[in-house]
Amino acid sequence: MAPFTKPETVLKQAEGLVSVGQTHAALQSLTEMFSSKRFRSTPLTSLEPIMIRFIELCVELRKGRTAKEGLMQYKNIAQNTSVASIETVINRFIQLADAKVQEAQQKADQAVALDVDDLEASETPESILLGAVSGDQSKDRTDRALVTPWLKFLWESYRTALETLKNNARLETIYQQIAQQAFKFCLKHQRKVEFRRLCETLRLHLSNVAKYSHQPHAINLSDPDTLQHHLDTRFAQLNTSVELELWQEAFRSVEDVHNLLTMAKKAPRPAMMANYYEKLTKIFLMSGNSLYHAAAWGRYYAVVVAMGGKSEEEMRRLAGQVLVSALAVPVGTQADDGEESAKGKNARLSSLLGLTKTPTRAGLLREALSRNVLKLSPEVVKSLYNVLEVTFDPLTLCSSVAPLLKSLAADSSYSSYVPLLQHALLSRLLSQLSQVYSSIKITKLLELVVPLKEVAVEGTGSYDDEQIEAYVMGCARRGELNVRVDHAAGSLTFNDSPFASVEDPSSSTSIANVNAVQPSTSEFVRTRLGNIALTLHNSLATLYPPATPTKEEQQAKFAALVTAAQAERKALQIRRALVARRRELLAELSVRKDREEASRRAEEMRRRQEEEARLAAQKLRNQELERARKEIESIRAEEAKKLAQSLKEKGTLKVDIKDVESLSTDNLMRLQVEQLEKEKKELNERMRVLAKRMDHIERAYRKEERPLLAKDYEQQQADDRAVFETAQKARLEAHRAAFQQDIETKHRLARMVEDYNKMKQTITARRGEELAKKKELAQKKMEEEKAKRRAAVLKAREEERLRQEEEERIRREKEEEEARLEAERLAEQRRREEEEAAARALEEQKKREEEERREAIRKEREAERQAALEAARRQQQREEEALRRRAERKAQEAAAASARPAAAPAAPEAGVWRRPGAPSAAAPARAGVATPPRSESPAPGKYRPGAFGAGSAWRSRTAGKEGTASGEATPVRPSTPATPATPTSAPAPKEEAPKDADGFTTVQPQKKWGASRLGARRAL
């Protein structure tokens, strides 16, 4: 990655590269800047000029993918701070691409004009043959070569802009503008395939709104402005599809508009709905659905009447179209609701028109008449309505309607309805004939239809006999007409069986025609019981009218209905809230799953990419090592081969090259040295032998050739003199001939010297003037450029000054704003501290009050506890005093009993435990007072050993005290109260105590314990 440089430097470098013709390098330098990590921190004021220049280079080089990547990165940076900058860049991108298309079209037109050399014979045999073979004209080929690439790039530019701006609420306005510009592009250049793709792209973007709802700046379709933008775009899409005659795409656009209208919280503008219904009329007319075409005209008429603003002539024409479209629906034609698919289709079409049920021909006519359409319609349409709907004359029906159809065919507004009216007229004719005749000759029917054959509209043709017969059979197959064709007799028989079954009674002609002369027999039989039941019901209602409820009953019923309605409304609201919440939860769950899945896929992708990058790096490293090793080996082998080749060329190496390739350079050098030494020795030996031999031979040769050399010298001198003289003579003759020829040429050219000099002077003068003019123009241009440069520099300085002033102003405002915010923050902090201090003081006061209250409660409880302890102590003293007195009384009683005869002790009552010494039931009335059970002190409980042991501690203490007082041994208490143990010594006779529910004896009322008794005791 290239190091990051300043944006201004990058822009200057790119401009410099463009100035020297390196456009690709300039684009590459700008693209590398986008890949820098510090690109996001660059201010937009510096990035926008770079982005515009980047877009210009992309358009010039037709780099659509590069432009898309740059726009995506720029959008991610600027969408949070400056939406206007993104709009500027996108608009510039589209404008440049559009300008290139227009420039290419101009070049194509000029190229076609230049190709014509002879205006009178522009067609050549070659051009005719080429056109016949290729099927293209010269202009088409030129457009395909020059214009089509730029058209393709412009289309890619629109798609890139839409992909960049999609699903962003802040960029919604420019997104809709680009979409509408794309519609205009498709319409201008008749690009039907691209228009379909554009519509699919927009639908995909709209369907992804919910998918990207969790992202920042997501589109909210519940916003009225956003929804209105989408509606405007879809209406532009609808208008374009109608103008391009793409009726299937137009129907899809209508569905898109209807889906958006259902989401709108307020009603759309009437003008928009009028356009919507008008386009629906064209779509239904092209599809041949006359029923829904008439329904669309009715809806359009209702909107136009409510909106107003139409002239009287326009309203008359519109009323005529509404009435004619309703009359063009064939009699008995109903929406086919037999199959589920047909029901769904009809329900969808009805919902597009805002209808709650499927329209009918009779209903459309009633609706049209209720709006005074017949009164406003032209006279021709009124006459047509009277003939088709009012009068009943099947024999003259076609002849009466034919002139009216001719007049309608002459009007462009009604000409498209003539074929539909012919169908409606045939259905009306057959319906009326079925009511009058039971059978009719086929020839007679064809004679009645002859006037219709004379009415022909361009592109539709006239009816022939086969088409009429096919139409009759189609009516019979659809159930609109119960007819049988007899070709043997040449007649049509209308079946009127009283028990004939009709699959769809609503399609019957007599039911569809309210003004029928008489009902058919089958309909009479089928509806007889219904009529009787209706008559009887009305009679009973007249004879026995229902009782009129009283005012109280009506009010009660009304109140019950209101209550039920409110309950139903509340239940419906709850159900809607639950459904909405469930949808939100499902959407959140789906979004969460999508996020998790996306994060998982991203993590897997990251790991896969890291692994692939690691493997690729390892593979690349291994390849580099292998390549380096091979290069080293190849270099060594090449050096060895070159050395061997050089040694072989020198003759110092006597080994084959193929054998040498396996040797290294060192081995080759060693072989070379050995070979050189060997050759040197051989050479020295040969030279010694040769020198010895040459000395003797050379001496003999020189002795023999000495006389021969003198003779040869003399002969050579003679030959040289002869050759010199011959050459000298030839040279002189050649020079003399050339001189003579030059003299002749001089005399021949001497007469042209004057003209040559004149021409030379003329050319020199003209060239001098041109040079002076060019110098003057260059000087002027230089001055102009200097002035422009001076103005540009001054302007740049002024702009820089203004920019610095603006930045200084913004900085000051920012500092002031920061100071204000800091002051507000400090004030808010002081206020919070004061509030916190007040809250702490209040809390401390509450804590003190709470502690004081707890202290008071504790003191109160302590006082209660002390009082309870004191009461317990007194109670214990009273009990001990009572026990002591009782022991004394028992001792006295025992002494008195010993003087009386002993009596058998009474057996204690089984199952009841008695305290030892308690009086029995047979004792005298004066019985000992039983010690009441000691009440627990309210003071805090203390640990008492043996409290939960066997036999209760207070009982043990009581028994011990009694034994001690009477001088007897303490009896052994049984383990259970019900079975007391037998004492070791004979006890005194005891009286059986009365039995309680808990086994204790009750305290008998005695004298009140008081201070007087205490004083008496003290006196004793």
Secondary structure, DSSP 8 states (H G I E B T S, - for coil): ------HHHHHHHHHHHHHTT-HHHHHHHHHHHHTSGGGTTS-HHHHHHHHHHHHHHHHHHT-HHHHHHHHHHHHHHHTTT-HHHHHHHHHHHHHHHHHHHHHHHHHHHHHHHHH-S-TT----HHHHHHHHHH---HHHHHHHHHHHHHHHHHHHHHHHHHHHHTT-GGGHHHHHHHHHHHHHHHHHHT-HHHHHHHHHHHHHHHHTTTTTTTSTT---TTSHHHHHHHHHHHHHHHHHHHHTT-HHHHHHHHHHHHHHHHH-SS---HHHHHHHHHHHHHHHHHHT-HHHHHHHHHHHHHHHHHH----HHHHHHHHHHHHHHHHTS-TT-----SSHHHHHHHHHHHHHTT-SS---HHHHHHHHHHTTHHHHS-HHHHHHHIIIII---TTSHHHHHHHHHHHHHHSTTTGGGHHHHHHHHHHHHHHHHHHH-SEEEHHHHHHHTHHHHH---TTT----HHHHHHHHHHHHHHTS--EEEETTTTEEEE---TT---S-GGG-HHHH-TT-SS--HHHHHHHHHHHHHHHHHHHHHHHS------HHHHHHHHHHHHHHHHHHHHHHHHHHHHHHHHHHHHHHHHHHHHHHHHHHHHHHHHHHHHHHHHHHHHHHHHHHHHHHHHHHHHHHHHHHHHHHHHHHHHT---S-HHHHTTS-HHHHHHHHHHHHHHHHHHHHHHHHHHHHHHHHHHHHHHHHHHHHHHHHHHHHHHHHHHHHHHHHHHHHHHHHHHHHHHHHHHHHHGGGHHHHHHHHHHHHHHHHHHHHHHHHHHHHHHHHHHHHHHHHHHHHHHHHHHHHHHHHHHHHHHHHHHHHHHHHHHHHHHHHHHHHHHHHHHHHHHHHHHHHHHHHHHHHHHHHHHHHHHHHHHHHHHHHHHHHHHHHHHHHHHHHHHHS---------TT----TT---TTS-S------------SS-----TTTTSTT-HHHHHHHHHHHHHHT-------SSTTS----SS-----------SSS-----------HHHHHHHHH-
